[in-house]
Each structure stands twice: as structure tokens, then as C-alpha cells.
Amino acid sequence: MQVCKVQLVALLLLSCGSMNSHGSKILVIAPLSGKSHWQFFGEIIKTLADHGHHITSLTSMPMIRHDNVTETDIEFDRSPLIPNTFENRGWWVGISMMNKMPGMCAEALSIKKVHDIKIQEYDLVFIGSFVNDCFFGLLDGIEVPVIIMNPNALFTYFHDIVGNVDFPSFVPVIGLPMKYPMTFTQRLLNTLANFFSSALINFYYHPSVEKACKAAGLCPRDMRSIQDIAAKSAFIFINNVQALETPVRPYVPAVIHAGGLNCRPAQPLPEDLASWIEGSGDAGTIYFSLGSIVKPKDMPENFREVFVKVFSTLPQRVIWKWDEASMPGLPPNVKLAKWLPQQDILGAWDS
């Protein structure tokens, strides 16, 4: 990373604190990122827009309404990228996505709306991590400061990008069923997994993405590696709170912890939901959701029956995020809903 670029980006970010500053033109590239990722990205975008900056967002799921935000919807179906989590677990989920990504990313990169973007006209570029890797090809040779947005904790690969030291001797690798402190055997396995994950990205995934991009004529033949292009990034914003990490570990200044940006005070719940929670009495209420990536419709029937059986034995009421309005054998203490105001539910009750 060049010092002058770091200073330029730092200056730009400091300018966000003043409403009287001149607005900068900022490009956000994250067309293949999921909804939960955009909840983090969106708060960064809205904060910059509130301070007078003009943002163009390259996305496949428009969800931000702001006078200073222009969303360019590439109208790309990213659903084939999402594996069935009940069939692919742990590391197999990531490997399944890696196998699909090169072709899908090249397909998204070929869309005309993407090529109409003139990156050199912008003052700053934000790019979503991991699934948007082939879009780094658009940044090769472009002298515009870049910030990576990472919606979770850092994988080994991102530590390498910013020159942050990884510590497999005491920091469990993401995705492994280990926790601090680890035994000697666990530390050994963790170190091997750390090396494996790094090799998987650098010698399989990124070369596959680069090959697909070049074969389709979408990236220059002499394009540098994604690793080298990404290493030019001035900062990585991560959706994590350093004070809550276990174990505590050091970070270089280029890693910016921005966890909690999408948190807000709880709003009043809809009347039917509020009465359901209040009706649980002293027993309390359980909120059960598998998030936006795991699709309830993919749940095997035997899994669903186990959940139903267990929930029926509980004294608590259960709010279950489910993609159907009804369910066979649903016990009376369980309420289904296709969509739920999660932050309001978690922040509204003290059960």
C-alpha cells in the first residue's frame, strides 16, 4: 500500500464528519453480495450519503432510498450461487460456492451496465469481499483509492491482503468447531487448516476466477492477480466489534472494525406480535431464524419434525421465521412468519 493513497482515503473519510464538506463521488461494487451483507454495506452508504457524498451502487438487490444514492441494478439472479446448507455443511458450503463462482462472476461482469461504469471518474471505490472477486479486474491500473467491505470476521486471505499477521496457534480458523483456548492437537489441526484455506484461495479459487474472466474477454490478458490488485486497498471495513472478539488479537491500522453500524434502537412491534410475546408470561419467548442464506424450504422433513417435536415440549412460546404460512403438526406455542422485524424483536423484550 502506498502511503499517499492511505492519506488520501483517510482525508476523505475525515471529511465525512463535516456537513459543509464538498461531496465526493463514490462507487460501491457488490452486485453478488447477499441481503445480510447489504445490511452492513447499506449503513456505510447511507452514512456517507447523509454527509453529502454522492454514491453510485452496483447491485442486484436495490434496497437503499436516498437522494444522494443512485442504485444501478444489474438484474442478475444470484440464487444458484447459494448452496443447500442442509446438504453442504461447514467448509463444503464454501467449496460449493467456489466451484460456481468463476462462471457466475464472469457472467455478471459481462452485463452492459457494469461496463458502462467509468471507474476513473470516481474519487473512491468500495468493493464487497469474497463473492465479488472478479470485479477486482475492473480496478487493475485504475488510480482510485479502494476500500474493501467485509460483512463478517476476516478469513486468512484478507489478513494476507493487508499484511496483518494471522495467529493459527491461538485464533481458531473460521468454520472450524474449535474455540479458544485450544489443545495442542487442535492448534496443530487449526494451523493446517489455516494453510489449506490460504492455498485454496490463492492456488485454486482466484486462478479459476481470473481464467474465466480472461477467457470471456472481460479482463485484460496481462491483468495482475486478484491478490495483487486487492493488496492495493487502503482499508478493509469489517462487520465486527474488536472488544467482543475472543481471543483478543492485534490488527494493523488498515483493518477498521465497524461492527454494529446496522444496529438501531428497537421500534414498537406490530400489535399481533407484541401480544404474542406478552402472552408468553414468565416463561418467555424464543425467536428462531436461520437467517437470509439458509432457505427453510430446503430443510429435510425429518429435520423439521425434530424441531416441531422439541418446540412442542417447551414452556416458552416460539416465533419461527418460515417461508410458508402454515406447517403440518404445528404446536399451539409456535407462531410462523415469512418476515420478522428481527432487531425490534430482540430489542423489545426482556424475557
C-alpha positions as CSV (number, residue, x, y, z in Angstrom):
1,M,0.0,0.0,0.0
2,Q,1.3,3.4,-0.9
3,V,1.4,5.9,1.9
4,C,-0.1,8.7,-0.3
5,K,-3.2,6.6,-1.1
6,V,-3.7,5.8,2.6
7,Q,-3.5,9.5,3.4
8,L,-5.9,10.4,0.6
9,V,-8.5,7.9,1.8
10,A,-8.1,9.0,5.4
11,L,-8.6,12.6,4.4
12,L,-11.8,11.6,2.5
13,L,-13.2,9.7,5.5
14,L,-12.4,12.6,7.8
15,S,-14.3,14.9,5.5
16,C,-17.4,12.8,6.2
17,G,-17.6,14.4,9.6
18,S,-18.4,17.8,8.2
19,M,-21.7,18.7,6.6
20,N,-20.0,21.6,4.9
21,S,-17.5,19.4,3.0
22,H,-17.7,19.1,-0.7
23,G,-19.4,15.8,-1.7
24,S,-17.2,13.2,-3.3
25,K,-18.2,10.7,-6.0
26,I,-18.1,7.2,-4.5
27,L,-18.7,3.9,-6.3
28,V,-19.9,0.8,-4.5
29,I,-19.3,-2.6,-6.2
30,A,-21.1,-5.5,-4.6
31,P,-23.5,-7.0,-7.2
32,L,-23.2,-10.6,-6.0
33,S,-23.4,-9.9,-2.2
34,G,-26.4,-11.2,-0.2
35,K,-29.1,-9.4,1.6
36,S,-27.4,-9.8,5.0
37,H,-24.2,-8.4,3.6
38,W,-26.1,-5.4,2.2
39,Q,-27.5,-4.6,5.6
40,F,-23.9,-3.8,6.6
41,F,-22.9,-2.2,3.3
42,G,-26.1,-0.1,3.3
43,E,-25.3,1.6,6.5
44,I,-21.9,2.7,5.2
45,I,-23.6,4.0,2.1
46,K,-26.3,5.9,3.9
47,T,-23.9,7.4,6.4
48,L,-21.7,8.7,3.5
49,A,-24.8,9.9,1.7
50,D,-26.1,11.7,4.8
51,H,-22.9,13.7,4.8
52,G,-23.3,15.0,1.3
53,H,-21.4,12.4,-0.7
54,H,-22.8,11.1,-4.0
55,I,-22.9,7.3,-4.2
56,T,-23.4,5.0,-7.2
57,S,-24.1,1.5,-6.1
58,L,-23.7,-1.5,-8.4
59,T,-26.1,-4.1,-7.0
60,S,-28.5,-6.9,-7.8
61,M,-30.9,-6.1,-5.0
62,P,-31.8,-2.4,-4.7
63,M,-32.8,-1.5,-1.2
64,I,-31.5,2.0,-0.4
65,R,-33.7,5.1,-0.8
66,H,-31.7,8.3,-0.6
67,D,-31.4,11.4,-2.7
68,N,-27.6,11.0,-2.9
69,V,-27.7,7.3,-3.8
70,T,-28.1,6.0,-7.3
71,E,-28.5,2.3,-7.5
72,T,-27.6,0.5,-10.7
73,D,-29.5,-2.8,-10.7
74,I,-27.6,-5.3,-12.9
75,E,-30.7,-7.6,-12.7
76,F,-28.7,-10.7,-12.0
77,D,-30.0,-13.9,-10.5
78,R,-27.6,-14.9,-7.8
79,S,-29.7,-17.6,-6.3
80,P,-27.8,-20.5,-8.0
81,L,-24.8,-19.4,-6.0
82,I,-26.4,-20.2,-2.7
83,P,-25.9,-23.9,-1.8
84,N,-28.4,-26.1,0.1
85,T,-26.9,-25.7,3.5
86,F,-28.6,-28.9,4.7
87,E,-26.7,-30.9,2.1
88,N,-23.4,-28.9,2.2
89,R,-22.1,-28.2,5.7
90,G,-19.1,-26.5,7.1
91,W,-16.3,-26.0,4.6
92,W,-18.2,-27.8,1.9
93,V,-20.5,-24.8,1.7
94,G,-17.6,-22.5,0.8
95,I,-16.1,-25.1,-1.6
96,S,-19.5,-25.5,-3.3
97,M,-19.7,-21.7,-3.8
98,M,-16.1,-21.6,-5.1
99,N,-16.9,-24.1,-7.8
100,K,-19.8,-22.0,-9.0
101,M,-18.3,-18.5,-8.6
102,P,-15.9,-18.3,-11.6
103,G,-18.6,-18.8,-14.2
104,M,-21.3,-16.7,-12.4
105,C,-18.9,-13.9,-11.7
106,A,-17.8,-13.7,-15.3
107,E,-21.5,-13.8,-16.4
108,A,-22.2,-10.8,-14.1
109,L,-19.2,-9.0,-15.3
110,S,-20.4,-9.3,-18.9
111,I,-23.5,-7.2,-18.2
112,K,-23.6,-3.9,-20.1
113,K,-24.5,-1.9,-17.1
114,V,-21.2,-3.0,-15.5
115,H,-19.1,-1.9,-18.4
116,D,-20.9,1.5,-18.6
117,I,-19.4,2.4,-15.2
118,K,-16.4,4.7,-15.7
119,I,-14.4,4.0,-12.5
120,Q,-11.8,6.6,-13.2
121,E,-14.4,9.3,-12.7
122,Y,-14.9,8.4,-9.0
123,D,-13.0,9.6,-6.0
124,L,-13.3,6.4,-4.0
125,V,-14.4,2.8,-4.6
126,F,-15.9,0.4,-2.1
127,I,-16.0,-3.3,-3.1
128,G,-17.7,-6.2,-1.3
129,S,-15.5,-9.1,-0.4
130,F,-15.2,-12.7,-1.5
131,V,-18.1,-13.3,-4.0
132,N,-17.3,-10.2,-6.0
133,D,-13.7,-11.1,-6.6
134,C,-13.7,-10.9,-10.4
135,F,-14.8,-7.3,-10.2
136,F,-11.3,-6.5,-8.9
137,G,-10.3,-6.9,-12.6
138,L,-12.1,-3.6,-13.2
139,L,-9.7,-1.9,-10.7
140,D,-6.4,-3.0,-12.3
141,G,-4.5,0.1,-13.4
142,I,-7.1,2.5,-12.0
143,E,-5.6,5.1,-9.7
144,V,-8.6,5.4,-7.4
145,P,-8.4,4.5,-3.7
146,V,-10.2,1.3,-2.8
147,I,-11.8,0.1,0.4
148,I,-12.9,-3.5,0.9
149,M,-16.1,-4.1,2.8
150,N,-16.2,-7.4,4.7
151,P,-19.5,-8.4,6.2
152,N,-18.0,-10.7,8.9
153,A,-14.7,-11.6,10.6
154,L,-11.6,-11.8,8.5
155,F,-10.7,-15.0,6.7
156,T,-7.0,-15.8,6.4
157,Y,-6.9,-14.5,2.8
158,F,-7.9,-11.0,4.0
159,H,-5.2,-10.9,6.6
160,D,-2.7,-11.6,3.9
161,I,-4.1,-8.7,1.8
162,V,-3.4,-6.0,4.4
163,G,-0.3,-7.6,5.8
164,N,-2.0,-8.5,9.1
165,V,-0.3,-11.4,10.9
166,D,-2.6,-14.4,11.4
167,F,-2.2,-16.5,14.5
168,P,-3.4,-20.1,14.0
169,S,-1.6,-21.1,17.2
170,F,-4.4,-19.5,19.2
171,V,-7.0,-18.0,16.9
172,P,-9.5,-20.6,15.6
173,V,-10.0,-20.6,11.8
174,I,-13.5,-19.5,10.8
175,G,-15.6,-22.5,10.1
176,L,-13.9,-25.0,12.4
177,P,-15.6,-26.3,15.5
178,M,-12.9,-25.1,17.8
179,K,-12.8,-22.4,20.4
180,Y,-10.1,-20.6,22.5
181,P,-8.2,-21.9,24.3
182,M,-7.3,-24.9,22.0
183,T,-5.5,-28.1,22.9
184,F,-2.2,-28.9,21.2
185,T,-3.9,-31.2,18.7
186,Q,-6.5,-28.6,17.9
187,R,-3.7,-26.0,17.4
188,L,-2.0,-28.4,15.0
189,L,-5.2,-29.0,13.0
190,N,-6.0,-25.3,13.1
191,T,-2.6,-24.4,11.6
192,L,-3.0,-27.0,8.9
193,A,-6.5,-25.7,8.1
194,N,-5.1,-22.1,8.0
195,F,-2.5,-23.1,5.4
196,F,-5.1,-25.1,3.4
197,S,-7.6,-22.2,3.3
198,S,-4.9,-19.8,2.1
199,A,-3.7,-22.3,-0.6
200,L,-7.3,-22.9,-1.7
201,I,-7.9,-19.2,-2.4
202,N,-4.5,-18.4,-3.9
203,F,-3.9,-21.5,-6.0
204,Y,-7.5,-22.6,-6.9
205,Y,-10.2,-20.1,-6.4
206,H,-8.6,-16.9,-7.6
207,P,-6.8,-18.5,-10.6
208,S,-10.2,-20.1,-11.6
209,V,-11.9,-16.7,-11.4
210,E,-9.1,-15.0,-13.3
211,K,-9.1,-17.7,-16.0
212,A,-12.9,-17.5,-16.5
213,C,-12.7,-13.7,-16.7
214,K,-9.9,-13.7,-19.3
215,A,-11.4,-16.5,-21.3
216,A,-14.6,-14.4,-21.7
217,G,-12.6,-11.4,-22.8
218,L,-13.8,-9.4,-19.8
219,C,-10.4,-8.9,-18.1
220,P,-7.1,-7.9,-19.7
221,R,-4.8,-10.8,-20.6
222,D,-2.0,-9.1,-18.7
223,M,-4.1,-8.4,-15.6
224,R,-2.3,-8.7,-12.4
225,S,-3.6,-11.4,-9.9
226,I,-6.6,-10.6,-7.8
227,Q,-4.4,-10.9,-4.8
228,D,-2.1,-8.1,-6.1
229,I,-4.9,-5.8,-7.1
230,A,-6.7,-6.3,-3.7
231,A,-3.5,-5.6,-1.9
232,K,-3.6,-2.0,-3.2
233,S,-6.7,-1.5,-1.0
234,A,-6.3,1.3,1.6
235,F,-8.6,-0.2,4.2
236,I,-10.8,-3.2,5.0
237,F,-14.0,-2.4,6.9
238,I,-15.2,-5.4,8.8
239,N,-18.6,-6.0,10.5
240,N,-17.0,-6.9,13.8
241,V,-16.5,-5.4,17.2
242,Q,-12.9,-5.9,18.4
243,A,-13.7,-5.6,22.1
244,L,-16.1,-8.6,21.8
245,E,-13.6,-10.8,20.0
246,T,-12.3,-14.0,21.7
247,P,-9.4,-14.3,21.8
248,V,-8.2,-10.7,21.6
249,R,-5.7,-10.3,18.7
250,P,-3.7,-7.4,17.1
251,Y,-4.7,-5.7,13.9
252,V,-2.8,-3.4,11.5
253,P,-4.4,0.1,11.2
254,A,-5.8,-0.7,7.8
255,V,-8.4,-3.0,9.4
256,I,-11.3,-0.9,10.5
257,H,-13.8,-2.5,12.9
258,A,-17.2,-1.2,12.0
259,G,-19.4,-3.7,13.7
260,G,-22.8,-2.6,14.9
261,L,-23.4,0.0,12.2
262,N,-26.7,-1.6,11.3
263,C,-27.9,-1.7,14.9
264,R,-30.5,0.8,15.9
265,P,-32.9,1.4,18.8
266,A,-35.9,-1.1,18.8
267,Q,-39.1,0.2,17.3
268,P,-42.6,-0.8,18.6
269,L,-43.6,-4.2,17.4
270,P,-46.8,-4.9,15.4
271,E,-49.7,-5.4,17.7
272,D,-50.2,-9.1,17.0
273,L,-46.5,-9.8,17.5
274,A,-46.3,-7.8,20.7
275,S,-49.4,-9.5,22.2
276,W,-47.9,-12.9,21.3
277,I,-44.7,-12.2,23.1
278,E,-46.5,-10.6,26.1
279,G,-48.8,-13.7,26.2
280,S,-45.8,-15.9,27.0
281,G,-45.8,-14.7,30.6
282,D,-42.9,-15.6,32.8
283,A,-41.9,-18.5,30.5
284,G,-40.6,-16.1,27.9
285,T,-40.3,-16.3,24.1
286,I,-37.8,-17.9,21.8
287,Y,-37.0,-16.3,18.4
288,F,-35.8,-18.9,15.8
289,S,-34.4,-17.9,12.5
290,L,-31.9,-19.5,10.1
291,G,-31.0,-16.1,8.5
292,S,-31.3,-15.0,4.9
293,I,-29.0,-17.5,3.4
294,V,-30.5,-20.8,4.6
295,K,-33.8,-21.5,3.0
296,P,-36.4,-23.2,5.2
297,K,-37.9,-24.9,2.1
298,D,-34.6,-26.8,1.8
299,M,-34.9,-28.3,5.3
300,P,-35.4,-32.1,5.2
301,E,-38.7,-33.3,6.5
302,N,-37.0,-35.3,9.3
303,F,-35.2,-32.1,10.5
304,R,-38.5,-30.1,10.5
305,E,-40.2,-32.8,12.5
306,V,-37.5,-32.8,15.1
307,F,-37.8,-29.0,15.6
308,V,-41.6,-29.3,15.8
309,K,-41.3,-32.1,18.4
310,V,-38.8,-30.2,20.5
311,F,-40.6,-26.9,20.3
312,S,-43.9,-28.6,21.4
313,T,-42.2,-29.7,24.7
314,L,-41.0,-26.2,25.6
315,P,-42.9,-24.0,28.1
316,Q,-41.8,-20.9,26.1
317,R,-43.6,-19.6,23.0
318,V,-41.6,-19.8,19.8
319,I,-41.5,-17.3,16.9
320,W,-40.3,-19.2,13.9
321,K,-39.2,-17.5,10.7
322,W,-40.5,-19.8,8.0
323,D,-41.3,-19.3,4.3
324,E,-44.8,-20.8,4.4
325,A,-47.9,-19.5,6.2
326,S,-48.7,-23.0,7.7
327,M,-47.0,-26.2,8.7
328,P,-48.2,-29.8,9.4
329,G,-48.4,-30.6,13.1
330,L,-47.6,-27.1,14.2
331,P,-47.9,-26.9,18.0
332,P,-50.0,-24.1,19.6
333,N,-47.0,-22.5,21.2
334,V,-45.3,-21.8,17.8
335,K,-46.0,-18.8,15.6
336,L,-44.8,-18.8,11.9
337,A,-44.0,-15.7,9.9
338,K,-42.3,-15.2,6.5
339,W,-40.7,-11.9,7.6
340,L,-40.0,-10.6,11.1
341,P,-38.5,-7.3,12.4
342,Q,-35.5,-9.1,14.0
343,Q,-33.9,-6.1,15.6
344,D,-37.2,-4.9,17.1
345,I,-38.0,-8.4,18.4
346,L,-34.5,-8.8,20.0
347,G,-34.5,-5.3,21.4
348,A,-38.1,-5.1,22.6
349,W,-38.4,-7.8,25.2
350,D,-36.5,-8.6,28.3
351,S,-37.6,-12.2,28.6
